[in-house]
Amino acid sequence: MVSEQFSQAVRGSGGDPIDVSSSTGSLETNEYGSATSASASAYPITVDPAWQIEEVMFFALPDDKEVTATLEDGSSTTFEPKGPDWVLNTLEIDVLEITDPENSEGETSLLAVGD
């Protein structure tokens, strides 16, 4: 059986139709107690929740921005994005700040989750 997606057959990497009806298994998820989101074009954008950020998903982040994560031990790490969509998921972040060093503006959207 070929599944339809947007009125087109879903095909595997070899171009052959795949049967998705027989796929079974489990999906591992993390259960976080808190979440926050931001969508803004005025910088800096600071995300400083009362809880610790454990995962951040960026949905729109211009390449010329800088992301600084202040970790639970007080140290800071700065990242330069390599594309608009990416995830930070191995750090325990207390404060997240997105800056615009080149003053080029552009909208940033993100979702942060944690406990």
C-alpha positions as CSV (number, residue, x, y, z in Angstrom):
1,M,0.0,0.0,0.0
2,V,1.4,3.4,-0.9
3,S,0.5,6.3,1.4
4,E,-0.5,9.6,0.0
5,Q,0.9,12.9,1.1
6,F,-0.4,16.0,-0.4
7,S,-1.9,13.9,-3.2
8,Q,1.4,12.3,-4.1
9,A,2.9,8.9,-3.2
10,V,5.4,8.9,-0.4
11,R,8.6,7.3,-1.8
12,G,11.7,6.0,-0.2
13,S,15.2,7.2,-0.9
14,G,15.5,4.9,-3.9
15,G,12.3,6.4,-5.5
16,D,10.3,3.3,-4.9
17,P,6.9,3.5,-3.1
18,I,7.1,2.5,0.6
19,D,4.5,0.8,2.7
20,V,4.1,2.9,5.8
21,S,1.1,1.0,7.2
22,S,3.2,-1.8,8.7
23,S,5.7,0.4,10.5
24,T,5.5,-0.1,14.3
25,G,7.7,0.9,17.2
26,S,8.1,3.6,19.8
27,L,9.1,7.2,19.7
28,E,11.3,8.4,22.6
29,T,10.3,11.7,23.9
30,N,11.4,14.0,26.7
31,E,8.8,15.2,29.1
32,Y,9.5,18.8,30.0
33,G,7.4,20.7,32.4
34,S,7.9,24.2,30.9
35,A,8.1,25.9,27.6
36,T,8.4,29.4,26.2
37,S,8.6,30.8,22.7
38,A,9.8,34.1,21.1
39,S,9.4,35.7,17.7
40,A,11.0,39.1,17.4
41,S,13.1,41.3,15.2
42,A,14.3,43.8,17.8
43,Y,17.6,42.7,19.3
44,P,18.9,41.7,21.7
45,I,16.4,38.9,22.4
46,T,16.8,37.5,25.9
47,V,15.2,34.3,27.1
48,D,15.6,34.1,30.9
49,P,12.9,31.8,32.3
50,A,12.6,30.8,36.0
51,W,13.4,27.3,34.9
52,Q,16.4,25.7,33.1
53,I,16.4,25.5,29.3
54,E,17.2,22.0,28.1
55,E,16.4,22.3,24.4
56,V,16.0,25.2,22.1
57,M,14.6,24.9,18.6
58,F,15.3,27.8,16.2
59,F,12.8,28.1,13.3
60,A,14.1,31.3,11.8
61,L,17.5,32.6,12.7
62,P,19.4,34.8,10.3
63,D,23.0,33.7,9.7
64,D,24.5,36.9,10.9
65,K,23.2,36.7,14.5
66,E,25.0,35.4,17.5
67,V,23.5,33.2,20.2
68,T,25.0,33.3,23.7
69,A,24.0,30.6,26.2
70,T,24.8,31.2,29.9
71,L,25.1,27.8,31.4
72,E,24.1,26.7,34.9
73,D,27.7,26.9,36.1
74,G,27.9,30.6,35.1
75,S,30.1,30.0,32.0
76,S,29.0,31.4,28.6
77,T,29.2,29.9,25.1
78,T,28.6,31.9,21.9
79,F,27.4,30.2,18.7
80,E,27.1,31.6,15.2
81,P,24.2,29.9,13.3
82,K,24.9,28.0,10.1
83,G,21.4,28.1,8.9
84,P,17.9,29.3,9.9
85,D,16.7,26.0,11.5
86,W,18.7,24.3,14.2
87,V,18.6,22.9,17.7
88,L,20.6,23.2,20.9
89,N,19.8,20.1,23.0
90,T,22.9,19.1,25.1
91,L,23.3,22.1,27.3
92,E,21.7,23.2,30.5
93,I,21.0,26.8,29.8
94,D,20.0,29.5,32.4
95,V,19.9,32.5,30.0
96,L,19.8,32.6,26.2
97,E,20.6,35.8,24.3
98,I,20.4,36.5,20.6
99,T,22.3,39.5,19.3
100,D,22.6,41.3,16.0
101,P,26.2,42.5,15.8
102,E,25.8,43.7,12.2
103,N,22.5,45.6,12.9
104,S,20.9,43.9,9.9
105,E,17.6,43.1,11.7
106,G,15.6,40.1,10.5
107,E,13.1,38.0,12.5
108,T,14.1,35.2,14.9
109,S,11.7,32.6,16.1
110,L,12.4,30.0,18.7
111,L,10.9,27.5,21.1
112,A,12.7,26.7,24.4
113,V,11.7,23.8,26.7
114,G,13.0,22.5,30.0
115,D,12.3,22.1,33.7
